[in-house]
Every structure is written in structure tokens, then in C-alpha cells.
Amino acid sequence: MIRPNALFVALFILIAQLTLAQSDKKTDDKKFNQAVKLADDKDFGEAIKLFSDILENEPNNVPALYNIGNCYLNTSDGPDTAIVFFQKAYSLLQEDEKIGDVGVDIQLSIGKSYQYLLEHEKAISMYEELISILPAEDELLRQEALREIEICENAIELMQEPVQLKVKNLGPNINSKYDDHSPLISADQSMLFFTSRRASSYSELLFDGQYAERIYSSTKEEEEWDKAKSLKELFRRSGHEAGVSLSAEGTELIVYRNDVDGANLYICQYDGENWGEPVKMEEPINSKFEETHATTSADKQTMYFTSNRPDGLGGLDIYRVRRLPNGEWGKAENMKAFNTQYDEETPILHPNGKVMYFSSEGHNSMGQFDIFYSVMDDEGNWGPAINMGYPINTPDDDFFFVPTATPNIAYYASARYDDNLGGSDIYLVEYEEPEINRLVVIKGCVNSTNEAPIENVQISVTEQGETEPAGIYKPHPGTGKYVLILEAEGKYNIEYKGTGFESQEKTIDVTREMTYKSTNQTFDIDDVMLVAIPQPEVTETKLLADDATETTYDTSDGIPYYTVQILALKKPIASYDIFVDLEQDLIKEYKCTDGFYRYAYGSFKGYKASLKGKDKVLKTGLWSDSFIRDIKQYDQLTKE
């Protein structure tokens, strides 16, 4: 999702009153208000130009000095310039004004500037000086200054033992002169998804000089990333759209949207050729409050997400849901091991499912959001939050640290390095190898006789000598492909089973030599052919009040019915004759609550059958962006 452009997002309030009190009639009120509006829209470069024009004629204009300082504080290389303007503005205040609202804001901004310049002792002195002049009744402000002193002390301690790391810019095939952030990587590190604010035909220019967020992807060929392409299938709406989580095999994407109901999470599927339309996730994940990020375990049985619902510890908290035996999500549980009275964001679960990376303004942060990690013990309890250290963390906001199956390789976005192409860029980070178990990424494929649908097939992996599965995985219902992520130095029993199939088992010995030591190393195991037991297809027909009939579908065997969505329009079509070479009686119109009329072809038991239906639609040559979706999704789309 969109984040503050750089450092400290200032408060542009009380300025009008100060302008009246301290500027003479020569002040261009129109230009001043325009500059404040640009700064409020985060177009800091243009705002700086206007404030500079004002200061050229009125060098002692305190409101202009204060605001231009805050603009510089919001640029990646501006704290040293900002502090000059803040100090001059402060020197022009009367003694009684220094403990007023603007005087206090200027002092806080000077302290923050010192923090961004890594001069923490000077920042502490500034905050202590502020505390000494505060009236006794300003307890909240006193606590804020004390917290900033604590943050400075955290930074001093963390900087005494910096983390040794190497960073590599992913280059112009991935990065642009605009903000590129929120990298997502498949388990085999062959697919990269990220969010960008670059110009495209699918996004509009916004007030801050950048474009609406859109999702891009790239694949790796011979250790190099191909030119990133936009996922244009998802751009059916205006506004920001950001990717927040990717499944291990790269076929399931969770998307953030800020829609009419607030911030919500959506999920979309890849059918082998196209990405389907994102579907809003239901309770207990989305609520009437804000949901902003999510991460899922490799076997998709557990999800962690962020929400500001009122039962949290404060602000945005991280919650956990687990999948029930019926496939639905259980009750949301507040993860108190991670959360504080401040905001927690961007949870990212390590591929081993036992290390959680997240960002927090609390704990022992060295300023703004820092990246932390927590390790799960053998009993399933999460340990304390550990700061990733400097320079991974800085006094600025640090988000979205994405680990890989390689123990010391991660991806993240930053604007602080010299080889930056503009805005924030995406980097590969190699750091000191942590003490975590080495992993093996294993690929396989499940087939079935008579092309029987495999939606209810489960792949249960159990380490020999253990009773609880190390993971329960599901193959892709169309391709049958799956990815296992297993710890090295263990023997595992793998059971393939599902209603209507004869179960099969195999054993695999995962050695340390197989561990993920490079960025393109995976291991394949032999394909499995499951023998299908013939099952009768059952549908139920119920009579409606007007003697019309509605067909419902029996999915008690765990195999959904799918359809092929052809198009979505704001107005209904006049005639089905546009669906050339398709049986019109198999076309169904859905009048949806978002104002769209959606048209879909056929109803198919199982994903494999729906692929044949999609192939028929594509052969017409008219509907190249058609995609497969679960028929049940239309219940949600049409529900009042």
C-alpha cells in the first residue's frame, strides 16, 4: 500500500493563526495556501519551490520556515537542510511562543531531524530541553518526548553492533524512477511480484507527482530478471492496488484495496494463463475496520493479517486465523506476542512457518517502523520480538522485509542507497546467516486417471518418528503442481489422499546437500498418478415461488463447480448474439452489487473440466481475458 514518501509526515495545522500573527501584509496568502496544499498532498518538491519564493522576499517568515523544513524532512536527503530552517524559525519565536503549539512542533521537528541524521545524543538533548519547559499539565506531550528519548537510546545501542550485509539493486528491469516496493517472491525465487507507482496506461497521475499503485511481475531467466510487466487483469478500478502476499507456488495473490468499505484484503487466483478477478475475503479476515496486510503459511492452513479492529492492543495489530476441517477460517486471534500499543504492520511468514518478520513502531524501535522477527518454539509459542538491527532498520519507516528459503537472502525496498533509480527501489539483501534450520524446496505434480478433479486431494507430510504432520498441502486444481518446503536432515512420509481416490504413499530423504544454498535450486520428485474411484455426479433442483427453477450444486465431496467469466459491464447487454460460437443457454448474467453485470459461460464440476470450457471460450477469438472462477463467488457478488 502507499506509504509516506520518506521521513516524517508533518502536521500542517495551526499555520493560518501563526501566519496572521507573524507575517506582514506582503505575504502572498494564495501562494502560501497553495504550498501547504501541495505539502499536504505529499508533493514536497513543488511545495519547496513555493515556500522558497516566499522566503526570498520574507526571510523571517516563521510559517514558511517551519513548513519548508517539514517538506525537506520528507525527502530522503533533506534532514540536514530541514534542521537549518527549523532552527531559524525557532530563534525568531518569542519566549512565550516557544512553549506554544508551533514552538513545541518545531522543537520536536529539530529532534526528529537529528534522529534522521543519526545524531541521537543531540536529539536527546533537544527532547530533554523540551521536557524542561513544558507546563506540568502537558503529560501526553511529556510522554511523547520520553518515548523519543527511549527510541534514541535504542538506536545508539543497535548501532554499536551493526548488521553486516550486502545489497544489490535489482536494476532497471524491475525498478523505475518512481516508488517500487512490497516485493513478493515465489518459493523457488523464479517469480517476483511488486507494487509500483510508475506511469502506465492503467493508472492515473496523483497530486504527489506519482501514479496510482499497480502490481507488476517478472520471471527470472538465467539469474536475471525479465522486464517487469503490469498485471493488467487486476486493473478494473481506479485508486491504489497493492500486492501483499504470494503463495509459495506463485498462483495465489492477496491484494490490498482501499474501497468504499475502507481498507480490505482481496484474493485472486492464477489459472495457468490469466489472473482472475480479485475476490473480497470474508469474515473473520475482513471487517468494517481496516485490514491492510496478510501472510499465509506454505500449506495455506494458517493466515496472519493486520487490522485496527477495536479488540486489539492499539492501532494496527497482527491477528491469526487457522483453517477448520470444513475449509473455512476459524476465529481471529490477536497475536499478543507481536503486538504493542503502537502500530504493527507487514507480517511476512518465513517459508519454514516458524519465523515471523513484521514491522512495528513499538518494542525497541530505533524510530518510526522497524523490522522485527520472532521465532516459534517446539510447542508452537512465539518468542520475543527481536530487532533486525542497523542498517536494515533506520530512524525512518522500514517495511516489508521478505525472507526466502535461502537462510541469509531476503528482498526489501529502500530509498537510502546511492544506486537508487528514484523513489524506493527493490533490493536483494544478503546478510549474516541466522541460526535457523536449512530448508529444501521440492516440486511435484499430482495427476489422476480419467482426468478426475483433484480439488479434495491433500498431500500430508509427516517426519518419521512424529505423529503430527509437518505440513498439509494441496496441489493446484488445474495443473496438479505443488511445492513442499521441508527442513533438511530428515526422512518424511508423504501421503496423497482424497475422497474418491485410492491413497498413495512415498518416502523422501531430505539431506543437507539438498538445502537451498542458491537462489535457483529446487528438487523434483516423481509425479503421482492417483486412481479415481467413479463417483456419481449429483445436482439438486429446488422449486422457487414463481415456478422457476434454480440449480444448486452438490459440493459435499469438496469439489467446487466453476464457470468461465467472459466479461463485466456497467450496463446489461442487449442480446446474447455477441457470444459467437457459444451456446447461449449456457451463458448466465449476474447483476452484482458493485454495479457491474457479469457474464459467465457454463458450470463445470472441477477445475480440469472448466479449463476445457475456457479453451472453448478462447477459441472464439473474442474473449482473450476470460478467466475461471468458483460459481459460489457470485453469491457474494450478488448478495445485498
C-alpha positions as CSV (number, residue, x, y, z in Angstrom):
1,M,0.0,0.0,0.0
2,I,1.0,3.6,-0.3
3,R,3.3,4.9,2.4
4,P,4.7,8.3,3.4
5,N,7.2,9.4,0.8
6,A,10.2,9.4,3.1
7,L,10.8,10.5,6.6
8,F,8.5,12.5,8.9
9,V,5.0,13.3,7.8
10,A,4.5,16.7,9.4
11,L,1.3,18.3,10.8
12,F,0.3,21.3,8.8
13,I,-2.1,22.8,11.3
14,L,-2.3,26.0,13.3
15,I,-0.4,27.6,10.5
16,A,-3.1,30.1,9.5
17,Q,-3.2,31.5,13.0
18,L,0.6,31.9,13.1
19,T,0.6,33.5,9.6
20,L,-1.8,36.2,10.8
21,A,0.3,36.8,13.9
22,Q,3.8,36.8,12.5
23,S,3.8,37.7,8.8
24,D,3.3,41.1,7.3
25,K,0.9,42.1,4.6
26,K,3.4,41.3,1.8
27,T,2.8,37.6,2.4
28,D,1.1,36.0,-0.7
29,D,-1.7,34.2,1.1
30,K,-2.7,32.4,-2.1
31,K,0.8,31.1,-2.8
32,F,1.2,30.1,0.9
33,N,-2.0,28.2,0.9
34,Q,-1.2,26.5,-2.4
35,A,2.2,25.4,-1.0
36,V,0.6,24.0,2.2
37,K,-1.9,22.1,0.0
38,L,1.0,20.7,-2.1
39,A,2.8,19.6,1.0
40,D,-0.4,18.0,2.4
41,D,-0.7,16.1,-0.9
42,K,3.0,15.0,-0.4
43,D,4.2,16.8,-3.5
44,F,7.1,18.2,-1.4
45,G,9.3,19.2,-4.4
46,E,6.7,21.7,-5.7
47,A,5.8,22.9,-2.2
48,I,9.5,23.7,-1.5
49,K,9.6,25.9,-4.7
50,L,6.7,28.0,-3.5
51,F,7.9,28.3,0.1
52,S,11.3,29.3,-1.3
53,D,9.7,32.1,-3.3
54,I,8.0,33.4,-0.2
55,L,11.2,33.3,1.8
56,E,13.2,35.1,-0.8
57,N,11.0,38.2,-0.1
58,E,10.4,37.4,3.6
59,P,13.4,35.5,5.0
60,N,12.0,35.8,8.6
61,N,8.5,34.3,7.8
62,V,8.2,31.7,10.5
63,P,5.3,29.7,9.0
64,A,7.2,29.4,5.7
65,L,10.4,28.4,7.5
66,Y,8.6,25.8,9.5
67,N,6.8,24.4,6.5
68,I,9.7,24.3,4.2
69,G,11.6,22.5,6.9
70,N,8.9,19.8,7.1
71,C,9.0,19.5,3.4
72,Y,12.7,18.8,3.4
73,L,12.3,16.4,6.3
74,N,10.0,14.4,4.0
75,T,12.7,14.0,1.3
76,S,15.3,11.2,1.6
77,D,18.3,13.5,1.6
78,G,16.8,16.6,3.3
79,P,17.2,16.4,7.1
80,D,20.4,18.4,7.2
81,T,18.6,21.2,5.2
82,A,15.5,20.9,7.3
83,I,17.2,21.5,10.6
84,V,18.6,24.8,9.3
85,F,15.1,26.1,8.6
86,F,13.7,24.7,11.9
87,Q,16.5,26.3,14.0
88,K,16.0,29.7,12.3
89,A,12.2,29.6,12.8
90,Y,12.7,28.7,16.5
91,S,15.1,31.5,17.0
92,L,12.5,34.0,15.8
93,L,9.9,33.0,18.3
94,Q,9.1,34.9,21.4
95,E,9.8,33.1,24.7
96,D,6.1,32.5,25.4
97,E,5.7,31.2,21.8
98,K,8.3,28.5,22.3
99,I,6.0,26.6,24.6
100,G,3.0,27.1,22.3
101,D,1.8,24.6,19.8
102,V,4.0,25.7,16.9
103,G,7.1,26.2,19.1
104,V,6.7,22.7,20.5
105,D,6.2,21.3,17.0
106,I,9.4,23.0,15.8
107,Q,11.3,21.5,18.8
108,L,10.0,18.1,18.0
109,S,11.0,18.5,14.4
110,I,14.5,19.6,15.3
111,G,14.8,16.5,17.5
112,K,13.5,14.3,14.7
113,S,15.9,15.8,12.2
114,Y,18.8,14.9,14.5
115,Q,17.5,11.4,14.7
116,Y,17.4,11.0,10.9
117,L,21.0,12.4,10.8
118,L,21.9,9.7,13.3
119,E,23.0,12.3,15.8
120,H,21.0,10.8,18.6
121,E,22.8,12.5,21.5
122,K,21.8,15.9,20.1
123,A,18.2,14.6,19.6
124,I,18.1,13.5,23.3
125,S,19.3,16.9,24.4
126,M,16.6,18.6,22.3
127,Y,13.9,16.4,23.8
128,E,15.2,16.9,27.4
129,E,15.2,20.7,26.8
130,L,11.6,20.5,25.6
131,I,10.6,18.5,28.7
132,S,12.2,21.0,31.0
133,I,10.0,23.9,29.7
134,L,6.7,22.0,29.3
135,P,3.9,23.0,31.6
136,A,3.1,20.3,34.2
137,E,-0.4,19.6,32.7
138,D,1.2,18.6,29.3
139,E,1.6,15.0,30.4
140,L,0.8,13.5,27.0
141,L,3.4,15.6,25.3
142,R,5.9,14.8,28.0
143,Q,5.3,11.0,27.4
144,E,5.8,11.5,23.7
145,A,9.2,13.2,24.3
146,L,10.2,10.5,26.7
147,R,9.3,7.9,24.1
148,E,11.5,9.7,21.6
149,I,14.4,9.6,24.1
150,E,13.9,5.9,24.5
151,I,13.9,5.4,20.7
152,C,17.2,7.3,20.5
153,E,18.7,5.1,23.2
154,N,17.5,2.0,21.3
155,A,19.3,3.4,18.1
156,I,22.5,4.1,20.0
157,E,22.6,0.5,21.3
158,L,21.7,-1.1,17.9
159,M,24.3,1.0,16.0
160,Q,27.0,-0.2,18.3
161,E,26.8,-3.7,16.6
162,P,25.7,-3.1,13.0
163,V,24.5,-6.0,10.9
164,Q,26.9,-6.9,8.1
165,L,25.0,-7.1,4.8
166,K,25.3,-6.7,1.1
167,V,22.6,-5.1,-1.0
168,K,22.1,-5.5,-4.8
169,N,19.7,-3.2,-6.7
170,L,17.5,-5.4,-9.0
171,G,18.2,-3.0,-11.8
172,P,16.1,-1.1,-14.4
173,N,14.1,-4.3,-15.5
174,I,12.5,-4.1,-12.1
175,N,12.9,-0.6,-10.7
176,S,11.9,2.8,-12.0
177,K,12.3,6.5,-11.2
178,Y,9.1,6.2,-9.1
179,D,8.4,4.3,-5.9
180,D,8.8,0.5,-6.3
181,H,8.1,-1.5,-3.1
182,S,6.5,-4.5,-1.4
183,P,8.4,-7.3,-3.2
184,L,6.8,-10.8,-3.2
185,I,8.8,-13.9,-4.2
186,S,7.8,-17.4,-5.0
187,A,9.4,-20.3,-3.0
188,D,11.8,-21.2,-5.9
189,Q,12.6,-17.5,-6.4
190,S,11.7,-17.7,-10.1
191,M,8.8,-15.2,-9.9
192,L,8.8,-11.7,-8.4
193,F,5.7,-9.6,-7.8
194,F,5.9,-6.0,-6.5
195,T,3.9,-2.8,-6.3
196,S,5.0,0.3,-8.3
197,R,3.8,3.9,-8.7
198,R,5.3,4.3,-12.2
199,A,3.4,5.7,-15.1
200,S,1.3,3.3,-17.1
201,S,-1.9,3.3,-19.2
202,Y,-3.7,1.7,-16.3
203,S,-3.0,4.3,-13.6
204,E,-3.7,8.0,-13.1
205,L,-1.3,10.8,-12.1
206,L,-1.9,11.8,-8.5
207,F,-1.2,15.1,-6.6
208,D,2.2,13.9,-5.2
209,G,3.6,13.6,-8.7
210,Q,3.5,9.8,-8.8
211,Y,0.9,7.4,-10.2
212,A,-1.6,5.1,-8.5
213,E,-0.1,1.9,-7.2
214,R,-0.3,-1.1,-9.5
215,I,1.1,-4.6,-9.3
216,Y,3.9,-5.8,-11.6
217,S,5.6,-9.2,-12.1
218,S,8.8,-10.6,-13.5
219,T,10.3,-14.0,-14.1
220,K,13.9,-15.0,-13.7
221,E,15.9,-16.3,-16.7
222,E,19.5,-17.4,-16.2
223,E,19.9,-15.4,-12.9
224,E,18.5,-12.2,-14.5
225,W,15.0,-10.7,-14.0
226,D,13.0,-10.1,-17.2
227,K,11.4,-6.7,-17.8
228,A,8.6,-6.3,-15.4
229,K,5.0,-6.3,-16.8
230,S,1.9,-5.0,-15.2
231,L,-0.8,-7.4,-14.1
232,K,-3.4,-5.5,-16.2
233,E,-6.0,-8.2,-15.4
234,L,-6.4,-6.7,-11.9
235,F,-6.8,-3.0,-13.0
236,R,-10.5,-2.9,-13.2
237,R,-10.8,0.1,-10.9
238,S,-9.2,3.5,-10.1
239,G,-7.2,4.1,-6.9
240,H,-4.3,2.2,-5.3
241,E,-4.0,-1.6,-5.7
242,A,-1.0,-3.3,-4.0
243,G,0.1,-6.9,-3.7
244,V,0.7,-8.0,0.0
245,S,1.1,-11.8,-0.1
246,L,2.0,-14.5,-2.7
247,S,1.6,-18.3,-2.2
248,A,4.7,-20.5,-2.3
249,E,4.0,-21.7,-5.8
250,G,3.1,-18.3,-7.1
251,T,-0.6,-19.0,-8.1
252,E,-2.4,-17.1,-5.3
253,L,-2.1,-13.4,-4.7
254,I,-3.6,-11.4,-1.8
255,V,-4.3,-7.8,-2.8
256,Y,-4.9,-4.7,-0.7
257,R,-7.6,-2.2,-1.9
258,N,-8.9,0.9,-0.2
259,D,-12.5,0.8,-1.4
260,V,-15.8,2.2,-0.3
261,D,-15.8,0.0,2.8
262,G,-12.3,1.1,3.8
263,A,-9.1,-0.9,3.6
264,N,-9.8,-4.5,2.7
265,L,-8.0,-7.7,1.5
266,Y,-8.8,-9.5,-1.7
267,I,-7.6,-12.8,-3.1
268,C,-7.1,-13.8,-6.8
269,Q,-6.1,-17.0,-8.5
270,Y,-3.9,-17.8,-11.5
271,D,-5.4,-20.4,-13.8
272,G,-2.3,-21.1,-15.7
273,E,-2.9,-18.3,-18.3
274,N,-4.7,-15.4,-16.6
275,W,-5.2,-13.9,-13.2
276,G,-8.8,-14.0,-12.1
277,E,-10.7,-11.0,-10.7
278,P,-9.8,-10.3,-7.0
279,V,-12.5,-11.5,-4.6
280,K,-13.0,-9.8,-1.3
281,M,-12.1,-12.0,1.6
282,E,-14.9,-12.6,4.1
283,E,-15.1,-12.5,7.9
284,P,-13.2,-13.2,10.1
285,I,-10.5,-11.6,7.9
286,N,-12.1,-8.5,6.6
287,S,-14.3,-6.5,8.9
288,K,-15.9,-3.0,9.0
289,F,-12.5,-1.8,10.2
290,E,-9.1,-1.6,8.3
291,E,-7.3,-4.7,7.1
292,T,-4.0,-3.9,5.4
293,H,-1.6,-6.9,5.1
294,A,-1.6,-10.7,5.2
295,T,0.7,-13.6,5.0
296,T,-0.1,-17.3,4.7
297,S,1.8,-20.5,5.6
298,A,3.2,-22.6,2.8
299,D,0.5,-25.2,3.3
300,K,-2.2,-22.4,3.3
301,Q,-3.6,-23.7,6.6
302,T,-2.7,-20.5,8.7
303,M,-3.0,-16.9,7.8
304,Y,-1.8,-13.8,9.7
305,F,-3.2,-10.4,8.9
306,T,-3.2,-6.8,10.2
307,S,-6.3,-5.0,11.4
308,N,-7.2,-2.0,13.6
309,R,-10.4,-3.7,15.0
310,P,-11.2,-2.4,18.5
311,D,-10.2,-5.6,20.4
312,G,-6.5,-5.0,19.7
313,L,-3.7,-3.7,21.9
314,G,-3.6,-0.4,20.0
315,G,-3.7,0.8,16.4
316,L,-3.0,-1.9,13.8
317,D,-2.4,-5.3,15.3
318,I,-1.5,-8.7,13.9
319,Y,-4.1,-11.4,14.0
320,R,-4.1,-15.2,13.2
321,V,-6.7,-17.4,11.7
322,R,-6.5,-21.2,11.1
323,R,-8.3,-23.3,8.6
324,L,-11.1,-25.5,10.0
325,P,-11.7,-29.1,8.8
326,N,-14.6,-27.8,6.6
327,G,-12.1,-25.5,4.8
328,E,-13.4,-22.3,6.3
329,W,-11.3,-19.9,8.5
330,G,-11.7,-20.1,12.3
331,K,-11.9,-17.2,14.8
332,A,-9.4,-14.4,14.5
333,E,-6.8,-14.5,17.4
334,N,-4.9,-11.4,18.5
335,M,-1.1,-12.2,18.4
336,K,-0.1,-10.6,21.6
337,A,3.5,-11.9,21.2
338,F,3.9,-9.4,18.3
339,N,1.6,-6.5,19.2
340,T,2.1,-3.3,21.2
341,Q,0.2,-0.2,22.0
342,Y,1.6,1.1,18.7
343,D,1.1,0.0,15.1
344,E,2.3,-3.4,13.8
345,E,2.3,-3.9,10.0
346,T,3.5,-6.1,7.1
347,P,3.7,-9.6,8.6
348,I,5.8,-11.9,6.5
349,L,6.0,-15.6,7.5
350,H,9.3,-17.3,6.7
351,P,8.9,-20.3,4.3
352,N,9.6,-22.7,7.3
353,G,6.5,-21.3,9.1
354,K,8.5,-20.8,12.3
355,V,9.9,-17.3,11.9
356,M,7.7,-14.2,11.6
357,Y,9.0,-10.9,10.2
358,F,6.9,-7.8,10.8
359,S,7.2,-4.0,11.2
360,S,6.4,-2.2,14.4
361,E,6.5,1.2,15.9
362,G,6.8,-0.4,19.4
363,H,9.2,-2.8,21.1
364,N,12.8,-1.4,20.9
365,S,12.3,0.5,17.6
366,M,15.0,3.0,16.6
367,G,12.4,5.2,15.0
368,Q,9.1,5.0,13.1
369,F,8.6,1.4,11.9
370,D,11.4,-1.1,12.4
371,I,11.6,-4.6,11.1
372,F,11.4,-7.3,13.8
373,Y,11.3,-11.1,13.8
374,S,10.0,-13.7,16.3
375,V,10.8,-17.4,16.4
376,M,8.2,-20.2,17.2
377,D,9.4,-22.8,19.7
378,D,8.7,-26.6,19.5
379,E,5.4,-26.1,21.5
380,G,4.1,-23.6,18.9
381,N,4.7,-20.5,21.1
382,W,6.1,-17.3,19.6
383,G,9.2,-15.9,21.2
384,P,10.1,-12.2,21.9
385,A,10.3,-9.7,19.1
386,I,13.9,-9.1,18.1
387,N,15.0,-6.0,16.2
388,M,16.7,-6.9,12.9
389,G,19.3,-4.2,13.6
390,Y,21.0,-1.4,11.9
391,P,21.3,-0.7,8.9
392,I,18.4,-2.9,8.0
393,N,16.5,-0.6,10.3
394,T,16.9,3.2,10.5
395,P,15.1,6.1,12.1
396,D,12.8,6.1,9.0
397,D,10.0,3.8,8.3
398,D,11.2,0.3,7.4
399,F,8.7,-2.2,6.0
400,F,8.2,-5.4,4.1
401,F,11.3,-7.5,4.7
402,V,10.7,-10.6,2.6
403,P,12.8,-13.7,3.6
404,T,13.4,-16.6,1.2
405,A,14.1,-20.3,1.7
406,T,17.8,-19.4,1.5
407,P,18.7,-18.6,5.1
408,N,20.6,-15.3,4.5
409,I,18.8,-14.0,1.4
410,A,15.9,-11.6,1.5
411,Y,14.2,-8.9,-0.6
412,Y,13.1,-5.4,0.6
413,A,12.6,-1.9,-0.7
414,S,14.7,1.2,0.2
415,A,15.4,4.7,-1.0
416,R,18.7,5.2,1.0
417,Y,21.3,3.6,-1.3
418,D,23.5,5.5,-3.8
419,D,22.5,3.3,-6.8
420,N,18.8,4.2,-6.3
421,L,17.0,4.8,-9.6
422,G,14.4,7.1,-8.0
423,G,11.9,6.8,-5.1
424,S,12.2,3.5,-3.3
425,D,13.9,0.6,-5.2
426,I,13.7,-3.1,-4.6
427,Y,16.9,-4.8,-3.5
428,L,18.2,-8.3,-2.9
429,V,19.8,-8.4,0.6
430,E,22.5,-10.8,1.7
431,Y,23.1,-10.7,5.5
432,E,24.7,-12.6,8.2
433,E,23.2,-16.1,8.2
434,P,20.8,-16.5,11.1
435,E,20.6,-19.6,13.3
436,I,17.6,-21.2,11.6
437,N,17.2,-24.6,10.0
438,R,18.1,-25.1,6.4
439,L,15.2,-25.7,4.0
440,V,14.7,-27.8,0.9
441,V,12.2,-26.6,-1.8
442,I,10.6,-29.6,-3.5
443,K,8.4,-29.6,-6.6
444,G,6.0,-32.3,-7.6
445,C,2.8,-33.0,-9.6
446,V,-0.4,-35.0,-9.0
447,N,-2.3,-36.4,-11.9
448,S,-5.5,-38.5,-11.9
449,T,-7.0,-41.2,-14.1
450,N,-9.8,-40.2,-16.3
451,E,-8.8,-36.6,-15.6
452,A,-10.8,-36.8,-12.4
453,P,-11.0,-33.5,-10.4
454,I,-8.4,-33.2,-7.7
455,E,-9.7,-30.3,-5.6
456,N,-10.2,-32.5,-2.5
457,V,-6.7,-34.2,-2.7
458,Q,-4.5,-33.5,0.3
459,I,-0.7,-34.1,0.5
460,S,0.1,-34.8,4.1
461,V,3.8,-34.7,5.0
462,T,5.0,-36.2,8.3
463,E,8.6,-36.6,9.5
464,Q,9.3,-40.2,10.5
465,G,9.0,-40.6,14.3
466,E,6.5,-37.8,14.6
467,T,2.7,-38.0,14.8
468,E,1.7,-34.5,13.8
469,P,2.1,-33.6,10.1
470,A,4.9,-31.2,9.2
471,G,2.5,-29.7,6.6
472,I,-0.7,-30.4,4.7
473,Y,-0.5,-29.2,1.1
474,K,-2.9,-29.1,-1.8
475,P,-2.0,-29.4,-5.5
476,H,-3.1,-26.8,-7.9
477,P,-6.6,-28.0,-9.1
478,G,-5.7,-27.3,-12.8
479,T,-2.1,-28.3,-13.2
480,G,-1.7,-30.6,-10.2
481,K,1.6,-29.0,-9.4
482,Y,2.6,-28.4,-5.7
483,V,5.6,-27.1,-3.7
484,L,6.8,-28.6,-0.4
485,I,9.1,-26.7,1.9
486,L,10.9,-29.1,4.3
487,E,13.6,-28.9,6.8
488,A,16.8,-30.7,5.9
489,E,18.3,-33.8,7.6
490,G,15.0,-35.7,8.0
491,K,13.1,-38.5,6.4
492,Y,9.4,-37.8,5.5
493,N,6.4,-39.9,4.7
494,I,4.2,-38.3,2.1
495,E,0.6,-39.4,1.8
496,Y,-1.6,-38.5,-1.2
497,K,-5.3,-38.9,-0.4
498,G,-8.8,-37.6,-1.2
499,T,-12.4,-38.6,-1.4
500,G,-12.9,-40.7,-4.5
501,F,-9.3,-41.7,-4.9
502,E,-7.1,-44.6,-3.8
503,S,-4.5,-43.2,-1.5
504,Q,-0.8,-43.5,-2.2
505,E,2.4,-43.0,-0.1
506,K,6.0,-42.4,-0.7
507,T,9.1,-41.7,1.4
508,I,11.6,-39.0,0.8
509,D,15.0,-38.5,2.5
510,V,15.8,-34.8,2.7
511,T,19.6,-34.4,3.1
512,R,21.6,-31.3,4.0
513,E,23.2,-31.4,0.5
514,M,19.7,-30.7,-1.0
515,T,19.3,-27.4,1.0
516,Y,18.5,-24.2,-0.6
517,K,22.0,-22.7,-0.9
518,S,21.5,-20.6,-4.0
519,T,18.7,-18.6,-5.5
520,N,17.6,-21.1,-8.1
521,Q,17.9,-24.5,-6.5
522,T,14.9,-26.8,-6.2
523,F,14.4,-30.6,-6.3
524,D,11.8,-32.5,-8.2
525,I,10.1,-35.7,-7.1
526,D,8.3,-38.2,-9.4
527,D,4.8,-37.4,-10.5
528,V,2.0,-39.2,-8.8
529,M,-0.9,-40.8,-10.6
530,L,-4.0,-41.2,-8.4
531,V,-6.5,-43.8,-9.4
532,A,-10.0,-42.3,-9.3
533,I,-13.0,-44.3,-8.0
534,P,-16.1,-43.4,-10.1
535,Q,-18.4,-41.1,-8.3
536,P,-22.0,-40.2,-9.3
537,E,-22.5,-36.5,-10.1
538,V,-25.3,-35.1,-8.0
539,T,-27.2,-31.9,-8.5
540,E,-30.2,-30.7,-6.7
541,T,-33.0,-28.6,-8.1
542,K,-35.3,-26.6,-5.9
543,L,-38.6,-25.0,-6.9
544,L,-39.0,-21.3,-6.5
545,A,-42.1,-19.3,-5.7
546,D,-42.7,-18.3,-9.3
547,D,-42.4,-21.9,-10.5
548,A,-39.0,-21.1,-11.9
549,T,-36.2,-23.5,-11.0
550,E,-32.7,-22.8,-9.7
551,T,-30.0,-25.4,-9.9
552,T,-27.8,-25.9,-6.8
553,Y,-24.6,-27.9,-6.8
554,D,-23.6,-30.7,-4.5
555,T,-20.0,-29.9,-3.4
556,S,-20.1,-32.2,-0.3
557,D,-17.1,-34.1,-1.9
558,G,-15.0,-31.0,-1.7
559,I,-15.0,-30.4,-5.4
560,P,-16.5,-27.0,-6.4
561,Y,-18.3,-26.0,-9.6
562,Y,-16.6,-23.5,-11.7
563,T,-17.6,-21.2,-14.5
564,V,-15.8,-19.1,-17.1
565,Q,-16.3,-15.3,-16.7
566,I,-16.3,-13.7,-20.1
567,L,-16.8,-10.0,-19.3
568,A,-18.1,-7.4,-16.9
569,L,-20.0,-4.3,-18.0
570,K,-21.7,-1.3,-16.3
571,K,-24.8,-1.9,-18.4
572,P,-26.5,-5.1,-19.4
573,I,-26.0,-6.4,-22.9
574,A,-29.0,-6.1,-25.4
575,S,-28.5,-9.5,-27.0
576,Y,-26.6,-12.7,-26.3
577,D,-25.8,-12.9,-30.0
578,I,-22.4,-11.3,-29.2
579,F,-21.3,-14.6,-27.7
580,V,-20.4,-16.1,-31.1
581,D,-19.9,-19.9,-31.2
582,L,-21.0,-20.4,-27.6
583,E,-24.3,-22.0,-26.5
584,Q,-26.4,-19.1,-25.4
585,D,-28.3,-21.3,-22.9
586,L,-25.0,-21.8,-21.0
587,I,-24.5,-18.0,-20.6
588,K,-25.6,-16.6,-17.3
589,E,-25.9,-12.9,-16.3
590,Y,-25.1,-11.9,-12.8
591,K,-26.3,-8.4,-11.6
592,C,-23.8,-7.6,-8.9
593,T,-23.9,-5.2,-6.1
594,D,-20.8,-3.3,-7.2
595,G,-22.7,-2.0,-10.2
596,F,-21.4,-4.5,-12.8
597,Y,-23.2,-7.0,-14.9
598,R,-21.0,-10.1,-15.2
599,Y,-21.5,-12.8,-17.8
600,A,-20.2,-16.3,-17.4
601,Y,-20.2,-19.5,-19.5
602,G,-21.1,-23.0,-18.3
603,S,-20.9,-24.8,-15.0
604,F,-18.1,-27.3,-14.6
605,K,-17.5,-29.9,-11.9
606,G,-13.8,-29.5,-11.0
607,Y,-11.1,-27.2,-12.3
608,K,-9.9,-29.5,-15.1
609,A,-13.3,-29.5,-16.7
610,S,-13.5,-25.8,-16.5
611,L,-10.2,-25.5,-18.4
612,K,-11.9,-27.2,-21.3
613,G,-14.7,-24.7,-21.1
614,K,-12.3,-21.8,-21.0
615,D,-10.5,-23.2,-24.0
616,K,-13.7,-23.2,-25.9
617,V,-14.3,-19.5,-25.0
618,L,-10.8,-18.6,-26.1
619,K,-11.2,-20.3,-29.4
620,T,-13.9,-17.8,-30.4
621,G,-11.1,-15.3,-30.6
622,L,-13.2,-12.7,-28.9
623,W,-12.7,-13.0,-25.1
624,S,-8.9,-13.3,-24.6
625,D,-9.1,-12.1,-20.9
626,S,-11.7,-14.7,-19.8
627,F,-10.8,-16.5,-16.6
628,I,-12.1,-19.3,-14.4
629,R,-13.9,-18.6,-11.1
630,D,-15.8,-20.6,-8.5
631,I,-19.5,-20.3,-9.0
632,K,-20.0,-19.7,-5.3
633,Q,-18.2,-16.4,-5.6
634,Y,-21.3,-15.0,-7.4
635,D,-23.3,-15.5,-4.3
636,Q,-21.1,-12.9,-2.6
637,L,-21.1,-10.6,-5.6
638,T,-24.9,-10.5,-5.8
639,K,-25.6,-10.6,-2.1
640,E,-27.4,-7.5,-0.8
